[in-house]
Structures are given as C-alpha cells and as structure tokens.
Amino acid sequence: MSDTSEGYAALVIPWFIFAVVVVPLLVIVFVVARRRTAAGEHPVIEDDRSKALTEKEFAEAEAYEATWREEDKERFHQERLP
C-alpha cells in the first residue's frame, strides 16, 4: 500500500505546487494588466492652455492639408495635361 500512496503523492505534489504558486501569479498579472488598461483609458484632464494648444495644432494641420490638396490638384493636372 505504501507504493501506491507514494506514487499518488508523486503525481499530486507537482499539481499542488502549480496551484499554490502559478495560479496566484497569473491572478496578480491579470490584475496589474487591468489597472494599466484602466489608467490608459482615462487620461489626465487637460487644462485650458493644453486644450488651446491642441486646437491650434489641429487648425494648423487642417490649413496645411488644404494647401497640400490644392498643390496636389495642380500637380495632377500638370502631369495629365502637359
């Protein structure tokens, strides 16, 4: 009977160690990942100065895009109709 109980213990001990060590580590990693995701989804609130800067940058980008489109149209017509 001692042979079977030793064989059984040899099979159970690695699974017990796995359950006691690996599972809690996986839970901790999951919780940390959720906290980082939650923190990334809620950025820091902007103040008035940073909002104004963002609006200015968007306006500059839109103006540049409009001039680029006009130049691109001219280039297109020059390439098509030499």
Secondary structure, 3 states (H helix, E strand, C coil): CHHHHHHHHHHHHHHHHHHHHHHHHHHHHHHHHHHHHHHHHCCCCCCHHHHHHHHHHHHHHHHHHHHHHHHHHHHHHHHHCC
